[in-house]
Amino acid sequence: MYGLATILPRAFSFIIVPLYTSVMAPSLFGEVQLIFSSFALFNVLLAYGMETAFFRFFSAHKDQNSVVSTALISLGVSTGAFCVFAMLAQQQLATLLEIDPRYMKYVIFILALDALVIIPFAKLRAKGRAIRYAIIKLINVVVNLALNLWFLLILPTLDTNFWSVLYQPNYEIMYILMANMLASGVTLILMIGPYFESNYVFDLNLWKKMIRYALPIMIAGIAFTINEVFDRILLAKLLPPDIAKAEMGKYAGCYKLAIFMTLFGTAFRLGIEPFFFSHSRTVNPQKTYAKITNYFVILGSLLLLTIVVFSDPLKVLIIRDEAYWEAMSIVPIVVLASFCLGIYHNLSVWYKVTDRTFFGAYISAMGAVLTLVINYLLIPKIGYMASALATLVAYASMMIVSYLLGQQYYPIPYNMRKIGFYSGLALVFAAMSFYVFERNLWVGTAMLFLFLIILYRLEGNNLKTLFLKREA
């Protein structure tokens, strides 16, 4: 259920790509991606690691109501302060972010609404209320998608006087932001319960402990955001102005093909993160953590190969305008980068359960530095290919460093032979299919089928046991 709840809202950005790419040129799509990149950065700042801190203390603190109340007050006050400051400094923020000032009010409201549901959603996850969590996430997606379809497809076709008054040509970005804001507002209404149930007792000592735990998470989140979205911002700044947004739009459009790997990794992380904390006090949890990572790598390797093999059919379905297809060469690179990030999230259990979250900040900061340096040096020379390579180098480096540090501070018996075999085999097959055989669908499908046979022969019994046990 957590996987479904995670896939649905994140899949929205994937589902909506055919609509956006059919009604917007790459340059306009690039502008939308620039705004969404700002969303990603400010979402991390407004959450400031409080969600992960909430899980950590909710499972360990004797007074869970105090944890909920303290977290709600903390985020409520900080969100209110942000709104006041941002509304007063709209022009300055718009200049800093290179966003049209007309859009800033919508950006501020969306960020505030999303921040206010962080703890209510975290409370649902902590209490294992996965079905309610998934239903509300689904409602958000449905409302957002319906409004996007209404504003971008249906409204422009209505010729009556009444509707023509509401419709504004060349208003696509504003309509997209309005749809997002209304969907976030509906979500807050549905999640308002904890605000009425709370006794609003602020435990200052508890808050200090939560903040000490949360701030390194925030720093790590900022670094992750730099890795995820700063390439778009740097493409806009470092490429010639006449092509910058168009090139960024092509890159962002083809990058969306990696969404399947991103969704898999994120769904896995959200479902397993509360389990990591609750299981940390059992006998020999390291063995369980190792087994979880093994399964992640096996399934992730299969997914990586599948995405690369079927990248051409997928691009026709998802990216409707051929003007975007020029950037298809980045697809295997960014899919592999997302795979490395997913492995990193599994490996990061060692510093979370041992309260060494500052290591997460250091590792993420290292990745952010690599992202910035490689993009800055290579974008003027090789364009968006530099951004794809920078993403891969950053996430692969973070994965390797986390593994090495984890084995020193909290050894986990990962089966490196199995991990190396499946990931290596998938990489070889993917590279041959995409680059050597030039995306020949028949050859790629044969390689995928061979990989499945090997997987079934070696892991069939284990996978059957796993899923049968889950069903039971």
VMD Tcl script that draws the C-alpha trace (Angstrom):
set ca {
  {0.00 0.00 0.00}
  {2.85 2.40 0.73}
  {4.29 1.53 -2.65}
  {0.97 2.36 -4.29}
  {0.61 5.55 -2.28}
  {4.09 6.66 -3.29}
  {3.83 5.64 -6.91}
  {0.54 7.48 -7.47}
  {1.62 11.06 -6.66}
  {5.08 10.64 -8.15}
  {3.64 8.92 -11.18}
  {1.57 12.04 -11.74}
  {4.69 13.87 -12.95}
  {5.17 10.97 -15.34}
  {1.54 10.61 -16.45}
  {1.24 14.32 -17.15}
  {4.33 14.46 -19.40}
  {2.42 13.41 -22.57}
  {-0.04 16.25 -21.92}
  {2.63 18.87 -21.24}
  {4.81 17.84 -24.17}
  {1.84 17.88 -26.52}
  {0.68 21.40 -25.61}
  {4.03 23.04 -24.81}
  {7.24 23.52 -26.76}
  {10.48 22.33 -25.08}
  {11.30 25.90 -24.00}
  {7.99 26.32 -22.15}
  {8.27 22.84 -20.64}
  {11.75 23.84 -19.49}
  {10.28 26.85 -17.69}
  {7.79 24.60 -15.90}
  {10.62 22.30 -14.84}
  {12.53 25.30 -13.48}
  {9.57 26.13 -11.22}
  {9.23 22.53 -10.08}
  {12.96 22.49 -9.29}
  {12.36 25.41 -6.93}
  {9.49 23.46 -5.35}
  {11.84 20.57 -4.63}
  {14.41 22.78 -2.90}
  {11.92 24.68 -0.74}
  {10.03 21.51 0.20}
  {13.22 20.27 1.85}
  {13.82 23.58 3.61}
  {10.26 23.79 4.93}
  {10.32 20.18 6.20}
  {13.85 20.61 7.71}
  {14.15 16.88 8.44}
  {11.22 16.85 10.85}
  {9.49 13.93 9.14}
  {12.38 11.52 9.76}
  {12.85 12.91 13.27}
  {9.15 12.29 13.90}
  {9.57 8.59 13.02}
  {12.66 8.30 15.19}
  {11.03 9.76 18.31}
  {7.49 8.52 17.77}
  {8.69 4.92 17.96}
  {10.97 5.53 20.97}
  {9.31 8.25 23.08}
  {6.99 7.25 25.91}
  {4.53 10.08 25.16}
  {3.65 9.81 21.47}
  {1.03 12.56 21.68}
  {3.74 14.95 22.81}
  {5.82 14.06 19.75}
  {2.87 14.73 17.43}
  {1.96 17.99 19.13}
  {5.52 19.32 19.23}
  {6.12 18.48 15.58}
  {2.83 20.07 14.48}
  {3.57 23.30 16.33}
  {7.12 23.44 15.01}
  {6.13 23.03 11.37}
  {3.06 25.23 11.74}
  {5.06 28.16 13.11}
  {7.88 27.80 10.59}
  {5.44 27.54 7.67}
  {3.57 30.64 8.82}
  {6.83 32.57 9.13}
  {7.84 31.47 5.65}
  {4.53 32.66 4.18}
  {4.87 36.10 5.72}
  {8.48 36.51 4.61}
  {7.91 35.12 1.13}
  {4.86 37.28 0.45}
  {6.80 40.40 1.48}
  {9.80 39.43 -0.65}
  {8.03 38.07 -3.74}
  {9.95 40.18 -6.22}
  {13.33 39.35 -4.72}
  {12.54 35.62 -4.60}
  {11.32 35.67 -8.19}
  {14.57 37.29 -9.31}
  {16.68 34.85 -7.31}
  {14.84 31.81 -8.65}
  {14.47 33.22 -12.19}
  {10.69 32.72 -11.97}
  {8.18 35.12 -13.46}
  {6.84 37.23 -10.53}
  {3.27 36.46 -11.69}
  {3.70 32.89 -10.47}
  {5.14 33.58 -7.02}
  {1.88 33.71 -5.03}
  {0.90 30.29 -6.34}
  {4.37 28.92 -5.60}
  {4.22 30.20 -2.00}
  {0.73 28.82 -1.35}
  {1.58 25.40 -2.79}
  {4.72 25.15 -0.66}
  {2.84 26.13 2.51}
  {-0.04 23.72 1.91}
  {2.38 20.84 1.27}
  {4.40 21.63 4.42}
  {1.32 21.54 6.63}
  {0.49 17.92 5.75}
  {3.97 16.52 6.44}
  {3.29 15.45 10.03}
  {-0.30 14.27 9.45}
  {0.97 11.97 6.69}
  {3.90 10.85 8.85}
  {1.49 10.00 11.66}
  {-0.51 7.77 9.31}
  {2.66 5.94 8.27}
  {3.87 5.57 11.86}
  {0.54 4.05 12.89}
  {0.47 1.73 9.88}
  {-2.67 3.23 8.37}
  {-1.51 2.51 4.85}
  {-4.96 2.31 3.22}
  {-6.03 5.80 4.35}
  {-2.60 7.11 3.38}
  {-2.95 5.62 -0.10}
  {-6.54 6.83 -0.61}
  {-5.68 10.45 0.21}
  {-2.62 10.36 -2.02}
  {-4.85 8.98 -4.78}
  {-7.37 11.79 -4.30}
  {-4.59 14.35 -4.62}
  {-3.45 12.81 -7.90}
  {-6.98 12.55 -9.31}
  {-7.82 16.17 -8.47}
  {-4.53 17.46 -9.86}
  {-4.80 15.40 -13.03}
  {-8.45 16.32 -13.59}
  {-7.71 20.02 -13.19}
  {-4.73 19.85 -15.54}
  {-6.89 18.13 -18.17}
  {-9.63 20.70 -17.66}
  {-7.37 23.75 -17.91}
  {-5.05 22.55 -20.68}
  {-7.27 20.38 -22.89}
  {-10.96 21.00 -22.29}
  {-11.24 24.71 -21.46}
  {-9.45 25.91 -24.66}
  {-12.00 24.03 -26.80}
  {-15.13 25.59 -25.23}
  {-16.45 28.37 -27.47}
  {-19.35 29.71 -25.44}
  {-19.12 33.24 -24.09}
  {-19.16 32.07 -20.48}
  {-16.14 29.80 -20.82}
  {-14.25 32.13 -23.16}
  {-14.19 34.69 -20.35}
  {-12.39 32.19 -18.09}
  {-9.90 31.04 -20.71}
  {-6.68 32.94 -21.25}
  {-4.39 31.96 -24.15}
  {-0.71 31.31 -23.39}
  {-1.67 30.82 -19.73}
  {-0.48 27.20 -19.46}
  {1.99 27.66 -16.60}
  {-0.51 29.59 -14.51}
  {-3.11 26.88 -15.05}
  {-0.63 24.18 -14.01}
  {0.14 26.05 -10.78}
  {-3.56 26.64 -10.07}
  {-4.23 22.91 -10.45}
  {-1.41 22.05 -8.07}
  {-2.57 24.59 -5.48}
  {-6.19 23.37 -5.51}
  {-5.10 19.73 -5.21}
  {-2.85 20.59 -2.25}
  {-5.71 22.46 -0.62}
  {-8.01 19.43 -0.91}
  {-5.30 17.25 0.61}
  {-4.90 19.55 3.61}
  {-8.66 19.48 4.23}
  {-8.62 15.68 4.21}
  {-5.60 15.57 6.55}
  {-6.76 18.27 8.96}
  {-7.67 15.75 11.69}
  {-4.39 15.79 13.68}
  {-4.64 19.59 14.00}
  {-8.02 19.25 15.76}
  {-6.95 16.22 17.80}
  {-3.71 17.71 19.14}
  {-3.52 19.11 22.68}
  {-0.88 21.59 21.46}
  {1.61 21.03 24.25}
  {5.06 22.09 23.12}
  {7.85 20.06 24.74}
  {10.92 22.26 24.36}
  {13.42 19.59 25.44}
  {11.91 17.09 23.05}
  {11.93 19.68 20.25}
  {15.64 20.35 20.80}
  {16.39 16.64 20.50}
  {14.25 16.38 17.37}
  {15.94 19.39 15.79}
  {19.42 18.03 16.55}
  {18.41 14.81 14.83}
  {16.57 16.57 11.99}
  {19.03 19.25 10.88}
  {21.59 16.83 9.42}
  {18.67 15.20 7.59}
  {17.76 18.62 6.19}
  {21.33 19.23 5.05}
  {21.33 15.83 3.40}
  {17.97 16.67 1.82}
  {19.31 19.93 0.41}
  {22.26 18.08 -1.02}
  {19.94 15.46 -2.52}
  {17.84 18.21 -4.05}
  {20.93 19.73 -5.62}
  {21.69 16.33 -7.10}
  {18.11 15.92 -8.33}
  {17.16 19.30 -9.75}
  {20.09 21.70 -9.83}
  {21.18 20.35 -13.19}
  {18.09 22.00 -14.70}
  {18.94 25.30 -13.06}
  {22.58 25.12 -14.22}
  {21.53 24.19 -17.75}
  {19.40 27.34 -17.82}
  {22.31 29.45 -16.56}
  {25.30 27.96 -18.40}
  {23.92 27.31 -21.89}
  {23.42 30.14 -24.39}
  {20.20 32.00 -23.53}
  {18.61 31.36 -26.92}
  {18.69 27.56 -26.47}
  {18.94 27.10 -22.69}
  {15.28 26.47 -21.84}
  {14.68 24.34 -24.94}
  {17.69 22.14 -24.13}
  {16.60 21.91 -20.52}
  {13.12 20.93 -21.65}
  {14.48 18.12 -23.85}
  {16.67 16.88 -21.01}
  {13.85 17.01 -18.47}
  {11.46 15.25 -20.84}
  {13.76 12.29 -21.52}
  {14.81 12.20 -17.86}
  {11.20 11.28 -17.09}
  {11.83 7.80 -18.51}
  {13.85 7.12 -15.36}
  {10.71 7.69 -13.29}
  {10.01 3.96 -13.11}
  {13.28 3.38 -11.25}
  {12.70 6.44 -9.11}
  {9.23 5.26 -8.17}
  {10.49 1.79 -7.31}
  {13.26 3.16 -5.10}
  {11.04 5.70 -3.37}
  {8.19 3.28 -2.76}
  {10.63 0.75 -1.34}
  {12.19 3.38 0.94}
  {8.89 4.74 2.27}
  {7.59 1.28 2.97}
  {10.76 0.03 4.63}
  {11.94 3.12 6.57}
  {9.54 2.73 9.52}
  {10.44 -0.99 9.59}
  {14.15 -0.16 9.86}
  {13.54 1.76 13.10}
  {11.05 -0.66 14.64}
  {13.29 -3.65 13.81}
  {16.53 -2.08 15.06}
  {16.10 -3.50 18.59}
  {15.47 -7.09 17.51}
  {18.09 -9.83 17.59}
  {20.57 -9.51 14.73}
  {18.68 -6.94 12.60}
  {21.72 -6.66 10.30}
  {20.90 -10.01 8.71}
  {17.40 -8.78 7.83}
  {18.75 -5.49 6.47}
  {21.15 -7.40 4.22}
  {18.36 -9.60 2.87}
  {16.19 -6.55 2.12}
  {19.01 -4.96 0.13}
  {19.59 -8.18 -1.81}
  {15.97 -8.20 -2.96}
  {16.10 -4.53 -3.84}
  {19.15 -5.03 -6.06}
  {17.67 -8.11 -7.76}
  {14.38 -6.42 -8.60}
  {16.08 -3.12 -9.42}
  {18.45 -4.82 -11.86}
  {15.49 -6.37 -13.66}
  {13.73 -3.02 -13.78}
  {16.82 -1.22 -15.09}
  {17.18 -3.65 -17.98}
  {13.45 -3.49 -18.77}
  {13.41 0.32 -18.95}
  {16.45 0.47 -21.22}
  {15.21 -2.27 -23.55}
  {11.79 -0.65 -23.98}
  {12.97 2.98 -23.96}
  {11.94 3.56 -27.58}
  {8.32 2.34 -27.19}
  {8.11 4.28 -23.92}
  {9.28 7.53 -25.50}
  {6.48 7.34 -28.07}
  {3.89 6.93 -25.32}
  {5.28 9.49 -22.91}
  {7.09 12.17 -24.91}
  {4.71 13.02 -27.72}
  {6.76 15.67 -29.50}
  {9.74 14.37 -31.48}
  {11.59 17.60 -30.68}
  {12.34 16.13 -27.24}
  {13.80 12.83 -28.51}
  {17.18 14.33 -29.26}
  {18.09 13.76 -25.59}
  {17.35 10.00 -25.54}
  {21.07 9.24 -25.16}
  {20.84 10.18 -21.47}
  {18.28 7.48 -20.61}
  {20.57 4.54 -19.61}
  {22.76 6.93 -17.62}
  {19.97 8.50 -15.57}
  {18.24 5.14 -15.00}
  {21.49 3.72 -13.64}
  {21.92 6.83 -11.50}
  {18.45 6.32 -10.01}
  {19.32 2.69 -9.31}
  {22.47 3.75 -7.44}
  {20.39 6.21 -5.43}
  {17.95 3.46 -4.47}
  {20.81 1.24 -3.29}
  {22.21 4.17 -1.32}
  {18.90 4.64 0.49}
  {18.99 0.98 1.53}
  {22.59 1.26 2.68}
  {21.84 4.42 4.68}
  {20.07 2.39 7.39}
  {23.36 2.20 9.32}
  {23.57 5.91 10.15}
  {19.83 6.29 10.78}
  {19.44 3.52 13.36}
  {22.69 4.51 15.11}
  {21.73 8.22 15.25}
  {24.75 9.20 13.14}
  {22.68 11.23 10.71}
  {25.50 13.75 10.30}
  {27.20 11.14 8.13}
  {24.23 11.32 5.79}
  {24.75 15.07 5.55}
  {28.46 14.63 4.76}
  {27.83 11.98 2.10}
  {25.06 13.98 0.46}
  {27.18 17.14 0.54}
  {29.92 15.23 -1.26}
  {27.42 14.22 -3.93}
  {26.18 17.80 -4.26}
  {29.72 19.11 -4.73}
  {30.35 16.54 -7.45}
  {27.08 17.50 -9.15}
  {27.88 21.20 -9.11}
  {31.50 20.85 -10.21}
  {30.87 18.40 -13.07}
  {27.90 20.39 -14.35}
  {29.77 23.67 -14.14}
  {32.83 22.35 -15.97}
  {31.15 20.22 -18.64}
  {27.77 21.80 -19.50}
  {29.41 24.45 -21.74}
  {31.22 21.62 -23.57}
  {28.73 18.73 -23.85}
  {25.42 20.26 -22.75}
  {22.82 18.09 -21.02}
  {25.01 14.97 -21.28}
  {27.14 16.60 -18.57}
  {24.12 16.74 -16.28}
  {23.35 13.05 -16.82}
  {26.96 12.03 -16.12}
  {27.14 14.29 -13.07}
  {24.03 12.64 -11.62}
  {25.50 9.16 -12.12}
  {28.89 10.05 -10.65}
  {27.29 11.71 -7.62}
  {24.92 8.86 -6.74}
  {27.44 6.11 -7.43}
  {30.00 7.86 -5.21}
  {27.46 8.28 -2.42}
  {26.53 4.60 -2.65}
  {30.16 3.45 -2.44}
  {31.12 5.79 0.41}
  {28.03 4.87 2.44}
  {28.82 1.19 2.06}
  {32.43 1.62 3.18}
  {31.52 3.78 6.20}
  {28.62 1.53 7.14}
  {30.85 -1.54 7.25}
  {33.11 0.33 9.65}
  {30.47 1.68 12.07}
  {27.59 -0.81 11.72}
  {28.67 -3.90 9.75}
  {25.90 -5.54 7.71}
  {26.60 -8.86 5.94}
  {25.58 -7.88 2.42}
  {25.91 -10.62 -0.17}
  {28.26 -8.69 -2.45}
  {28.70 -11.59 -4.87}
  {24.97 -11.73 -5.52}
  {24.62 -7.94 -5.66}
  {27.55 -7.63 -8.05}
  {26.36 -10.47 -10.27}
  {22.81 -9.27 -10.88}
  {23.62 -5.57 -11.19}
  {26.64 -6.27 -13.40}
  {24.72 -8.62 -15.68}
  {21.88 -6.11 -16.06}
  {24.36 -3.33 -16.88}
  {26.14 -5.39 -19.54}
  {22.87 -6.42 -21.19}
  {21.49 -2.86 -21.02}
  {24.64 -1.31 -22.54}
  {24.71 -3.87 -25.34}
  {21.01 -3.40 -26.11}
  {21.12 0.41 -26.13}
  {24.56 1.26 -27.51}
  {25.93 -1.79 -29.34}
  {22.70 -2.96 -31.00}
  {21.31 0.60 -31.20}
  {18.09 -0.07 -29.27}
  {17.01 -3.01 -31.42}
  {13.85 -4.17 -29.69}
  {14.17 -7.84 -30.69}
  {17.74 -8.14 -29.42}
  {16.91 -6.27 -26.23}
  {13.87 -8.42 -25.56}
  {15.96 -11.57 -26.02}
  {18.48 -10.28 -23.47}
  {15.70 -9.42 -21.04}
  {14.22 -12.90 -21.47}
  {17.65 -14.48 -20.83}
  {18.02 -12.37 -17.67}
  {14.61 -13.57 -16.46}
  {15.59 -17.21 -17.05}
  {18.79 -16.77 -15.04}
  {16.89 -14.98 -12.29}
  {14.27 -17.71 -12.10}
  {16.84 -20.50 -12.02}
  {18.88 -18.89 -9.25}
  {16.27 -17.05 -7.20}
  {12.93 -18.68 -8.08}
  {12.56 -20.61 -4.84}
  {13.56 -17.65 -2.67}
  {11.14 -15.31 -4.43}
  {8.31 -17.83 -4.19}
  {8.95 -18.24 -0.47}
  {9.01 -14.48 0.02}
  {5.76 -13.74 -1.79}
  {3.90 -16.80 -0.51}
  {4.87 -15.84 3.01}
  {3.63 -12.29 2.41}
  {0.33 -13.58 1.06}
  {-0.08 -15.86 4.05}
}
mol new
graphics top color blue
foreach p $ca { graphics top sphere $p radius 0.5 }
foreach p [lrange $ca 0 end-1] q [lrange $ca 1 end] { graphics top cylinder $p $q radius 0.2 }
display resetview
